[in-house]
Amino acid sequence: MDLPQQVIELDGLTLRRFNGEADLPEFFRVIEESLEHLRPWMPWVAEHSLARTTDFLAQRPERWASGEEFTYAIVLDGAIVGACGLFRRDDAPDNGREIGYWLHPGATGRGVATRTARALVEQAFRLPGVDFVEVIHDPANRASGAVPARLGFTEHRRRPAERLAPAETGEDQIWRLTRRQLEAFIAETGTSS
């Protein structure tokens, strides 16, 4: 099975596989400091605990090996500032992947999410058989929606969704980028995604 890079260097920004117990203290602290920032949009925040974070990190190696989920720590200037991932969903076609990301509030507004998403798109299209990448978020979460819009994604569709976090509207906005769209975006802008 082809796998994405384990470490992605992006000029001062690094995406790297989580390192289990070694990352636990710092990652837990970053989540703790980000709770109010994430609470409106991330359902898992309601059940956040040290035990859940420990379990999350413990599951990363198995999910990586299975190809189900490639999760990275987002490291800026040597410190973890969030997490991101490239996912294969059970309800999605095999030829597509989803990317997701969240940041500590101190790391927002600096292009970190956009650079992170761009790198995940590149990794997704290196996987065999992947024809498209999606970003799914609540349409009220404008910050999350700005990222795929900057990278050449187009709105694919909207669908009803269960409201699981306080600010959610009950709808998912699904952005999609195909290989063909990516090639056209690169040709038009002279940049990769």
N, C-alpha and C positions, 0 to 999 in steps of 0.2 A: 504494500500500500504506500502511495506517495503521501508524504506529510509536509506541512508547511515548515518554514524555518523556525527553529526554537528561539533564536535571538535575532531581532531585527533592529539594526542601528540606523537612526534617522537624524544625524547631526544634533547631538545634545539630548535627543529623545530616544529611548530604547524600549522596545516591546520584548519581553522575555517570558518564557514559561515560568510559572510559579514554582518556587522551591519549597513546597510543603511547610514543614514546621519552622524552617529557617525564616520564612517570610511572615509567619503568623503574627508576631508582635507588631511589626510595622504596618502590615495590611489591616489588622484589626483596629489600630489607632487611626488610620486613614478613614476607615469606614465610620468609626465613632465621630470623627471630626466632620464627616460629610452627611450625617443622618438627616439633618433638617433640610439640606440641599436636595437630597435624594428622595425624601419621604413622599413628596407629591406624585412621583412617577414610578418608583420602584416598589412593587408589592412586598418583596422580601425584607424590606426595612422594618416592617411591622413585627417580624419575628427574629430580628437580628439579635445574636448573642455570640459569645465566645465559642460555645459548643458548635453553633451552626457555621461559623467561620472556619473552625478547625475541620469540620466535616467537609465543607466546600473545598478546602485546600487538599484534603486527603483524597478526594475523588478525582482531582485533576489528572494524575498520571493514567488512570484507567480510561478516562474519557478521551484523553489525547491518543492513546494507543488504539482505541477502537475507531477513531476518526469521527466520533460523534460531536466532539467539542474541543476546539483548540483555544485555550484561555491563556491570556497574557497579563502580566503586571505591566502597567504603564509607568515607566521610570523616567523622571525628568530631573536633570542635574543630580543624579545619584539617588533620588528618593522616589519611592512609590507614590504616585499621585492618582491612581485609579486602576481600573481593569477594563479589558476588552476581550472580545472573543469572536470566533468564526464558528458557526454552528450548522449542524445538519438537523433539521426538524423532522419528526416522524410524519407530520401532516403535509410536508412539502415534497415536491418532486426531487428525485435523486440528482438532477442536473443543476440544482440551485443550492445556494448557501445563504445564511443570514449573518450579518455582523451586528454587534452591539458594543456599547461603550458607556462608561461613566467616569466622571472626574471629581476629584476633591474640588470644592469651590475656589480654592486658591489657584488652581491650574486652569480655570476656565477663561475664555476670552483671549487666548494666546495662540490659537490655531492648533492646539494639541489634539483635540478630538478630530479635526479634519485630517491632520497628518496621520493619526492613528488609523482612521477609517480608510484612507488612501492605501496605507500599507496592508491592511487586511484584505482590501479588494485585490491587490496584486497577488497576495498569497492564495486567495480563493481561486483566481484564474490560473494558477500554477497546478491546481489539483486536476487530475484527469476527469473529463466528463462534465466539468462545471461550466454551464453556459450563462448563468446569471447570478447576481448577488443582490440581496434585499436588505433594506433597513426598515424595521417596523417600529412605530412609536405612536403614541397618542397625538392627534393633530394639535392639541393645546400645548404640547411640549415643543415650542417653537425653536428652542436652542438645539434640540436633537434633530429637528427637521431641516435646520439650516445646513447641517453637515452634508447629507446626500445631495442637496440642491447645489452646493458648491462643487461637487465632484462629478457632475454630469448625470446623476440618477434622474429618472423621471417618475412622477407619481404613477404607479401601476394600478392601484385601486384602493378603495376603503371598504372596511367590513365591520360589522358589529362586533364588539368585544365586551367581555365582562369587565365591569369596573372593579379593579382590584387595589388600586392606590387612590388616595384622597382627591387628587386633581384630575384624574382620568375622566373622559367624557363618555366612555362606552363605545368608542370607535377606534379602530386601528387604521393608521395611514401607512400604506406599503409603498415604498420607493423601490425601483428596480433599475439595475444597470446590467445590460447584456454585453457580451464580448464585442458585438458589432457597435453598440453605443460607445463603449470605451475606446475602441479604435477611432471612431469619428470624433470623440471628445479630444483625444490626443492630437489628431490631425488638425483640428480647429484651433486648439489652444496652444499647441506646442509643448504641452506638459503631460505627464502621466496622471491619470485620474486626478 
